[in-house]
Amino acid sequence: MRRSAWFAVLITALALTGCQPKAPSVRAPRAKYIQSVVSLSPSTTEIAMVFVKSFQLRGRTAADDYPVSNVDTVEIVASVKPNYERLAAIKPELVLYDAALFSPDELDKVKKTTGAIMFGFKANSIDEFITELYEFGSLTASEAGVNEYANRIIREAGAAKAEPITPVPKVAVILPGEGGRDYIAGTDSFVASAVKAAGGEPVGPGGNKFMAVNAESLVSMNPDVIIAAGTKENMKGVVALLSNPRYKTLNAIKNQRVHAIDEDVLVRKGARVDQLIKALFQSLSNTSGGGS
């Protein structure tokens, strides 16, 4: 795709999602095509393996589990911490990471160990994520795959906007914890931005992370809908929320509007953000109770 056409697509896409971007910077022509890449987070592994055909993924984390069909063929180079010895041996040209998972010191050590280009996804909103996808596509010569993915995200957000939910439901996104120690998404987080894109009003503390929530504060928020991490195969967290006596006065509990979304889809800025927005919209539009 010619440069002028590519950035025209970018401006159009960002306008559709509602943000007002600064004029995009024009990259210099590629000196070479990146061939060897390592991913240090499950979300960036998803993006690299699903949408990019221009390079070989040489390393991943122990937590990576998607796409199921071929992620196991890639060497593990990080668990809780990066394996610097393996990174030095691989010498990747590019290291991908989720910025929320690493300290500046850790990233600096990875950079010094590998000498690689470092690309981190830092987005706390859908619009920022789309911008980073385009930057990633330009860097890795994967514009076509990334553009197709960005358009899917934009379409799902547009579909939700075309059928607004009235009244707008207050939504708490919760990761159920052991012994009733639950965590709620901050209102400045990426998943909160996805809730907004799906037509809901996120409630919770300020901040861009999941934080511990106590019953009193959740009762004061009184969400109309609770989105909880869970699957059809494992609904323990949803059941625990529904049966917690401290939550019995919540509108979401009284009206049985607690819905489950797969935790990996819910918390990762990976290759399934379009699915997240769609699942959230379906959950918020669904007036019946229980998990979904």
C-alpha positions in Angstrom: 0.0 0.0 0.0 1.4 3.4 -0.9 2.2 5.7 2.1 -0.4 8.3 1.3 -3.1 5.7 1.0 -2.0 4.0 4.2 -2.2 7.1 6.4 -5.6 8.0 4.8 -6.9 4.7 6.1 -5.5 5.5 9.5 -7.1 8.9 9.7 -10.5 7.5 8.6 -10.3 4.6 11.0 -9.5 6.8 14.0 -12.2 9.2 13.1 -14.7 6.3 13.1 -13.8 5.3 16.6 -14.3 8.9 17.9 -10.8 10.1 18.7 -9.1 13.2 17.4 -5.6 12.1 16.6 -2.6 14.3 16.0 -1.3 14.2 12.4 0.6 10.9 12.1 4.3 11.0 11.8 5.7 9.6 8.5 8.2 6.8 8.9 11.3 6.8 6.8 11.5 4.0 4.2 12.4 0.7 5.8 16.1 0.0 5.9 15.3 -3.7 6.0 12.5 -6.1 6.9 12.5 -7.6 10.4 12.8 -11.3 10.4 13.5 -12.5 13.9 11.0 -11.5 16.7 10.5 -12.4 20.4 7.3 -11.7 22.3 7.3 -11.2 26.1 3.6 -11.1 26.7 0.6 -13.3 25.8 -1.2 -10.4 24.2 1.6 -9.6 21.8 2.2 -13.2 21.0 -1.5 -13.4 19.9 -1.1 -10.3 17.6 2.2 -11.6 16.1 1.0 -15.1 15.4 -2.4 -14.3 14.1 -1.9 -11.2 11.9 1.8 -11.2 10.9 3.3 -13.3 8.1 6.4 -11.2 7.5 8.6 -12.6 10.3 9.4 -15.6 12.4 8.4 -15.6 16.0 11.5 -17.0 17.8 10.4 -16.8 21.4 7.3 -16.5 23.7 6.2 -16.7 27.3 5.2 -19.7 29.3 1.6 -18.3 29.7 1.0 -18.1 25.9 -1.9 -20.3 24.9 -3.4 -18.7 21.8 -3.6 -19.4 18.9 -3.8 -23.0 20.1 -2.9 -24.6 16.8 0.7 -23.3 16.6 1.8 -21.5 19.8 3.5 -24.6 21.2 5.9 -24.6 18.3 7.6 -21.5 19.6 10.4 -21.6 22.2 9.6 -20.3 25.7 12.0 -17.4 26.6 10.1 -15.9 29.6 8.0 -17.0 32.5 7.6 -14.6 35.4 10.8 -12.9 34.2 12.6 -13.0 30.8 15.3 -15.6 30.3 18.1 -13.3 29.4 20.5 -16.1 28.5 18.1 -17.4 25.8 17.3 -13.9 24.6 21.0 -13.3 24.1 21.4 -16.6 22.2 18.4 -15.8 19.9 19.5 -12.2 19.3 16.0 -11.1 18.0 15.7 -8.0 15.8 12.5 -7.0 17.5 11.1 -7.5 21.0 7.3 -7.1 21.6 5.8 -6.6 25.0 2.9 -5.3 27.0 4.2 -2.3 28.8 2.0 -3.0 31.9 3.9 -6.1 32.6 7.5 -4.8 32.9 9.4 -2.1 34.8 11.7 0.3 32.9 14.7 -1.4 34.4 13.6 -4.8 33.1 13.0 -3.4 29.6 16.3 -1.7 29.6 18.0 -5.0 30.5 16.2 -6.7 27.6 17.3 -4.0 25.3 21.0 -4.2 26.4 20.9 -8.0 26.2 19.4 -8.2 22.7 20.2 -4.9 21.0 16.8 -5.3 19.5 14.1 -2.8 18.6 11.7 -2.6 21.5 8.0 -2.2 20.7 5.5 -2.0 23.6 1.7 -1.8 23.6 0.8 0.8 26.2 -2.8 1.6 25.2 -5.4 2.2 27.9 -8.2 2.8 25.3 -9.5 1.3 22.1 -8.4 4.4 20.1 -4.9 4.2 21.4 -4.7 0.5 20.7 -5.8 1.0 17.1 -3.1 3.7 16.7 -0.5 1.3 18.1 -1.6 -1.4 15.8 -1.0 0.8 12.8 2.5 1.7 14.1 3.2 -2.0 14.6 2.0 -2.8 11.1 4.2 -0.1 9.6 7.2 -1.3 11.6 6.8 -5.0 10.7 5.5 -4.7 7.1 2.3 -6.3 8.2 -0.1 -3.4 7.2 -2.6 -5.7 5.5 -3.2 -8.0 8.4 -3.2 -5.3 11.0 -5.6 -3.1 8.9 -8.0 -6.0 8.6 -7.9 -6.5 12.4 -8.3 -2.8 13.2 -11.3 -2.6 10.8 -12.9 -5.5 12.7 -12.5 -3.7 16.0 -14.0 -0.5 14.4 -16.9 -2.5 13.0 -17.8 -4.0 16.4 -17.6 -0.6 18.1 -19.7 0.9 15.3 -22.3 -1.9 15.6 -22.7 -1.2 19.3 -22.9 2.5 18.7 -25.7 2.0 16.1 -27.9 0.2 18.7 -27.4 2.2 21.9 -28.5 0.6 25.1 -31.1 2.7 27.1 -30.7 3.5 29.9 -26.9 3.1 29.8 -26.0 0.3 32.3 -23.4 0.8 35.0 -20.9 -2.0 34.5 -18.4 -3.5 36.9 -15.7 -5.8 35.4 -14.6 -8.2 38.1 -11.9 -10.9 38.4 -13.2 -13.2 41.1 -10.6 -14.1 43.6 -10.0 -16.7 46.2 -12.1 -16.5 49.4 -14.2 -13.6 48.1 -11.2 -11.4 47.4 -12.3 -9.9 44.2 -10.7 -7.4 41.8 -12.4 -4.7 39.8 -11.2 -2.9 36.7 -10.2 0.7 37.1 -12.3 3.2 35.1 -9.2 4.3 33.1 -8.3 0.8 32.1 -8.3 -0.8 28.6 -11.2 -3.0 29.5 -13.2 0.0 30.8 -12.7 1.6 27.4 -14.1 -1.6 25.8 -17.1 -1.3 28.1 -17.7 2.2 26.8 -17.3 1.1 23.2 -20.0 -1.6 23.9 -22.4 1.0 25.3 -21.9 0.7 29.0 -20.7 3.1 31.8 -17.8 1.5 33.7 -17.8 1.9 37.4 -14.9 1.3 39.8 -11.9 3.2 41.2 -9.8 5.5 39.1 -6.8 3.9 37.5 -5.8 1.6 34.7 -5.4 -1.7 36.5 -7.5 -4.3 38.3 -7.7 -3.4 42.0 -9.0 -5.2 45.1 -12.6 -4.3 45.8 -14.5 -4.6 49.1 -18.2 -5.3 49.4 -19.0 -1.8 50.8 -17.5 0.0 47.9 -19.1 -2.3 45.3 -22.5 -1.9 47.0 -22.0 1.9 46.8 -21.3 1.7 43.1 -24.3 -0.7 42.7 -23.6 -1.8 39.1 -26.5 -2.8 36.9 -24.3 -5.5 35.2 -21.3 -7.4 36.4 -18.9 -8.9 33.8 -16.8 -11.6 35.4 -14.0 -13.7 34.2 -15.2 -17.2 33.5 -16.1 -19.8 30.9 -18.9 -22.2 30.3 -16.5 -24.9 31.5 -15.5 -23.0 34.6 -18.2 -20.8 36.2 -16.9 -21.0 39.8 -16.2 -17.3 39.9 -19.6 -16.3 38.6 -21.3 -18.7 41.1 -19.3 -17.2 43.9 -20.3 -13.7 43.0 -24.0 -14.7 42.8 -23.9 -16.5 46.1 -21.9 -14.0 48.1 -24.2 -12.6 50.8 -22.4 -9.3 50.9 -23.4 -8.6 47.3 -27.0 -9.6 47.6 -28.3 -6.0 47.4 -26.6 -5.2 44.1 -28.8 -4.6 41.1 -26.7 -6.9 39.0 -27.2 -9.7 41.5 -30.9 -9.1 42.2 -31.6 -9.0 38.5 -29.2 -11.9 37.7 -27.2 -9.8 35.3 -23.8 -11.4 35.9 -22.2 -12.5 32.7 -19.0 -14.4 32.1 -16.4 -13.6 29.4 -13.2 -15.8 29.0 -10.5 -14.2 31.1 -7.9 -14.2 28.4 -10.2 -12.3 26.1 -11.2 -10.0 28.9 -7.8 -8.9 30.1 -5.5 -9.2 27.1 -4.9 -6.4 24.5 -4.3 -9.1 22.0 -5.8 -10.6 18.8 -9.4 -10.8 20.1 -10.4 -7.2 21.1 -13.1 -7.2 18.5 -14.5 -10.4 20.2 -14.3 -8.6 23.5 -16.4 -5.6 22.3 -18.9 -8.0 20.7 -19.2 -10.1 23.9 -19.6 -7.1 26.1 -22.3 -5.6 23.8 -24.2 -8.9 23.8 -23.9 -9.1 27.6 -25.1 -5.6 28.2 -28.0 -6.0 25.7 -29.1 -9.3 27.4 -31.7 -8.6 30.0 -31.8 -12.2 31.2 -29.4 -13.3 33.9 -26.6 -15.8 34.5 -23.4 -16.4 32.7 -23.0 -15.9 29.0 
